[in-house]
């Protein structure tokens, strides 16, 4: 997800007090640690029954962490093992010696993690930038640059497949953020005096407003688990892609895939449709959802994901 840096979330209700409505509890992972095979150690966490149909989960960003996918994505951990990791430069995988991080850095790290955790066959569940990372990895695997091809992929609201689509997304998101509804919410915060009364709550509320344009219903931003994005990692990764267009290269990728896209996502739906077409993938359009369907439409999202996984097991 291409979200700006944030500290926390505030509940939407005008009478909210930070201790009145606790956030959903994120359970501790079954196991966690740091990788041994990557050039810098990357934090990982595992949920669900050990070794049962393992799924490698790729978070958005770039420069973010896996935390903001939780607890909602743990709906897939009831019957399967989920392995999350913080991509290099973000979350608990941030290091002083990261150097310049590019899309190739992230692809190579993904390959090392798949090998270290013996994820053969490799099943990927990916979100936003993480979905684009899965596509970049798959293209490299199809060309033999990395050894392990994915067996199947789930791509949830993938980041734009071309630079042109990314520019369209940026324009649409900025338009939403400057619209009357979010503008009124911003003015309400300014007039509330919250910054003087409770600085932490003010930061939380400011975070909600900074991401509200990603949602079909801006009020649902209150339900997104807080996280940070490391700006220099985000910039260096996107810069390394240049004037990119992955559509032709995606036709070389041969594995079952599911593409899910929220009908109100600021990312153009044409981008996800083109990804699905190039992959000959199953495509699901989720009505009533923006860029974060696991928050806005979990009752529609997770049955679609589970159906795909059941159909492609074995």
C-alpha positions in Angstrom: 0.0 0.0 0.0 1.4 3.4 -0.9 0.5 5.0 2.4 2.4 7.9 3.9 4.2 7.5 7.2 1.9 7.1 10.2 2.0 6.5 13.9 -1.4 5.2 14.9 -5.1 5.1 14.4 -7.9 7.0 16.2 -11.5 5.7 16.3 -13.9 7.7 14.2 -16.6 8.5 16.7 -16.5 12.3 17.7 -16.6 11.4 21.4 -13.8 8.9 21.0 -11.3 8.6 23.8 -8.1 6.6 23.1 -8.9 4.2 26.0 -12.6 3.8 25.2 -12.5 1.6 22.1 -9.5 -0.7 22.2 -8.2 -2.0 18.8 -8.5 -5.6 17.9 -5.9 -7.7 19.6 -3.2 -9.1 17.3 -2.2 -12.5 18.7 1.5 -13.4 19.1 2.9 -15.5 16.3 3.4 -19.2 16.7 7.0 -18.7 15.9 9.2 -15.7 14.9 12.8 -14.8 14.3 15.2 -13.4 11.8 16.4 -15.0 8.5 19.8 -16.6 8.2 20.2 -16.6 4.4 19.6 -13.0 3.4 22.4 -10.4 3.2 20.8 -8.5 6.1 18.5 -10.3 8.6 14.8 -10.0 7.9 12.2 -10.4 10.6 9.6 -13.2 10.0 6.5 -14.4 11.9 4.5 -17.6 11.4 0.8 -18.2 12.3 -1.4 -21.2 12.0 -0.7 -24.9 12.1 3.0 -25.7 11.3 3.7 -27.0 7.9 0.1 -27.2 6.7 -0.3 -25.8 3.2 2.1 -22.9 3.9 1.4 -19.5 2.4 4.1 -16.8 2.0 2.4 -13.4 2.7 3.8 -10.3 1.1 2.8 -6.9 2.6 2.5 -3.6 0.8 4.7 -0.5 0.9 7.4 -0.5 -0.2 9.1 0.3 3.1 6.3 -0.9 5.3 5.9 -4.0 7.5 3.6 -6.9 7.8 1.7 -5.7 10.9 -1.0 -3.7 9.2 -2.3 -6.9 7.5 -3.2 -8.2 11.0 -5.4 -9.3 12.6 -7.7 -9.6 9.6 -5.5 -11.7 7.4 -5.3 -14.4 10.1 -8.6 -15.6 8.8 -6.5 -17.7 6.4 -4.5 -19.1 9.3 -7.4 -21.3 10.6 -6.4 -24.2 8.3 -3.1 -23.1 6.8 0.3 -21.9 7.9 1.0 -18.2 7.1 4.6 -16.9 7.0 4.9 -13.2 7.0 8.1 -11.2 6.8 9.1 -7.5 7.0 10.6 -6.6 3.6 14.1 -5.1 3.7 14.2 -1.5 4.9 10.9 -1.6 6.8 9.4 -2.7 10.1 11.8 -4.9 12.1 13.9 -5.5 9.0 15.3 -2.0 9.0 19.1 -1.8 9.3 21.8 0.9 9.1 23.6 -1.0 6.4 20.6 -1.5 4.0 22.2 0.5 1.2 20.1 1.5 -1.8 17.1 -0.8 -1.9 15.6 -1.6 -5.3 12.9 -3.9 -6.7 15.7 -6.4 -7.4 16.8 -6.3 -3.8 13.3 -7.3 -2.7 13.0 -10.0 -5.4 16.3 -11.6 -4.3 15.3 -11.5 -0.6 12.0 -13.2 -1.5 13.9 -16.0 -3.3 16.2 -16.5 -0.3 13.3 -16.7 2.1 11.4 -19.2 -0.1 14.5 -21.4 -0.1 15.3 -20.9 3.6 11.8 -22.0 4.6 11.7 -24.8 2.0 8.5 -23.3 0.4 8.4 -25.7 -2.5 5.8 -25.6 -3.9 5.6 -21.8 -3.4 2.2 -20.4 -2.7 2.1 -16.6 -2.4 -0.6 -14.3 -0.9 0.2 -10.7 -1.7 -1.3 -7.3 -1.2 -0.8 -3.9 -3.0 3.0 -3.4 -3.5 3.5 -6.9 -2.3 1.4 -8.1 -5.2 3.6 -6.2 -7.6 6.6 -7.8 -5.9 5.1 -11.2 -6.5 4.7 -10.4 -10.2 8.3 -9.1 -10.5 9.5 -12.3 -8.8 7.4 -14.5 -11.0 8.7 -12.8 -14.2 12.3 -13.4 -12.9 11.4 -17.0 -12.1 10.0 -17.5 -15.5 13.2 -16.2 -17.0 15.4 -18.4 -14.8 16.9 -15.6 -12.7 15.5 -17.0 -9.5 15.2 -20.8 -9.1 11.7 -21.4 -7.6 8.6 -20.6 -9.7 5.4 -19.9 -7.8 2.8 -22.7 -7.7 0.0 -20.2 -7.3 -0.6 -16.6 -6.4 -3.2 -14.4 -4.8 -2.9 -10.8 -5.7 -5.1 -8.5 -3.6 -5.5 -5.0 -5.0 -2.2 -5.1 -6.7 -0.1 -1.9 -7.2 -0.4 -0.5 -10.7 1.1 -2.7 -13.4 2.4 0.3 -15.5 3.8 3.7 -14.7 0.9 5.3 -16.5 -1.6 3.5 -14.2 0.5 4.6 -11.2 0.2 8.2 -12.3 -3.6 7.8 -12.7 -3.7 6.3 -9.2 -1.7 9.2 -7.7 -4.0 11.8 -9.3 -7.2 10.0 -8.1 -5.9 9.6 -4.6 -4.8 13.2 -4.4 -8.2 14.3 -5.7 -10.0 12.3 -3.0 -7.8 13.7 -0.3 -8.7 17.2 -1.4 -12.4 16.4 -1.7 -15.1 18.0 0.4 -15.8 15.0 2.6 -12.2 14.5 3.8 -11.7 18.2 3.8 -14.6 18.6 6.3 -13.1 15.9 8.5 -9.8 17.7 8.4 -11.3 21.0 9.4 -13.2 19.3 12.2 -9.9 18.0 13.6 -8.3 21.4 13.3 -11.1 23.0 15.2 -11.4 20.3 17.8 -8.4 21.4 19.9 -7.3 17.8 20.1 -3.7 18.7 19.3 -3.4 20.6 22.6 -5.5 18.2 24.6 -4.1 14.8 23.5 -1.2 14.9 21.1 -1.2 11.1 20.6 -4.9 11.1 19.8 -4.3 14.0 17.4 -1.6 12.0 15.6 -3.9 9.0 15.4 -6.7 11.0 13.9 -4.3 12.7 11.5 -3.2 9.2 10.3 -6.8 8.2 9.6 -7.3 11.3 7.5 -4.0 10.7 5.6 -5.2 7.3 4.4 -9.0 8.0 4.1 -8.8 8.3 0.4 -8.0 4.6 0.1 -11.4 3.6 1.4 -14.8 3.4 -0.1 -16.0 4.7 3.3 -13.4 7.0 4.7 -14.6 6.2 8.2 -13.3 2.7 7.9 -9.7 4.0 8.1 -10.2 3.7 11.9 -10.0 -0.1 11.6 -6.6 -0.3 9.9 -3.8 -1.4 12.2 -1.2 1.4 12.5 2.2 1.2 10.7 5.0 3.3 9.3 6.4 3.6 5.8 10.1 4.4 5.4 10.1 7.1 2.8 13.6 6.6 1.4 12.9 2.9 0.8 9.6 3.6 -0.9 11.3 6.2 -3.1 14.3 4.1 -4.1 12.2 1.0 -4.9 9.8 2.9 -7.1 12.6 4.9 -8.7 14.4 1.6 -9.6 11.4 0.6 -11.7 11.6 3.7 -13.9 9.0 3.9 -16.7 7.9 0.4 -16.1 5.2 -1.8 -17.9 5.0 -5.4 -16.8 2.1 -6.5 -19.0 4.0 -8.2 -21.8 6.4 -9.9 -19.4 3.5 -11.3 -17.4 2.4 -13.5 -20.3 5.5 -15.6 -19.5 4.2 -16.5 -16.0 2.4 -19.8 -15.9 0.6 -20.6 -12.7 -2.9 -20.4 -11.3 -3.6 -16.9 -10.0 -6.4 -14.9 -8.4 -6.7 -11.1 -8.8 -9.0 -9.2 -6.4 -9.8 -5.5 -6.8 -12.0 -3.2 -4.8 -14.5 -1.4 -6.9 -13.7 1.9 -5.2 -9.9 1.5 -5.1 -8.1 4.6 -6.3 -5.9 2.3 -8.3 -7.5 1.9 -11.7 -9.5 -1.3 -12.1 -8.1 -1.5 -15.6 -4.6 -2.2 -14.1 -5.9 -5.3 -12.2 -7.9 -6.5 -15.2 -4.8 -6.3 -17.4 -2.9 -8.3 -14.8 -5.6 -10.9 -14.8 -5.7 -11.1 -18.5 -2.0 -11.4 -18.9 -1.9 -14.2 -16.3 -5.2 -15.9 -17.5 -6.2 -15.5 -13.9 -9.4 -15.5 -12.1 -10.7 -11.9 -11.4 -13.0 -10.8 -8.6 -14.3 -7.3 -8.3 -15.4 -6.5 -4.8 -18.2 -4.0 -4.6 -18.2 -1.6 -1.6 -14.5 -1.8 -1.1 -11.6 0.5 -1.7 -7.9 -0.5 -1.5 -8.2 -2.4 1.8 -10.8 -5.2 1.3 -9.6 -7.2 4.3 -10.9 -4.2 6.4 -13.9 -3.1 4.3 -15.2 -6.4 2.9 -13.8 -9.4 4.7 -17.0 -11.3 4.4 -16.7 -11.2 0.6 -12.9 -11.3 0.4 -11.9 -14.3 2.4 -14.5 -16.8 0.9 -13.1 -15.9 -2.5 -9.5 -16.5 -1.3 -10.4 -19.8 0.4 -12.3 -21.0 -2.7 -9.2 -20.4 -4.8 -6.9 -22.1 -2.4 -9.1 -25.1 -2.1 -9.4 -25.3 -5.9 -5.7 -25.2 -6.4 -4.6 -27.4 -3.5 -2.5 -30.4 -4.4 
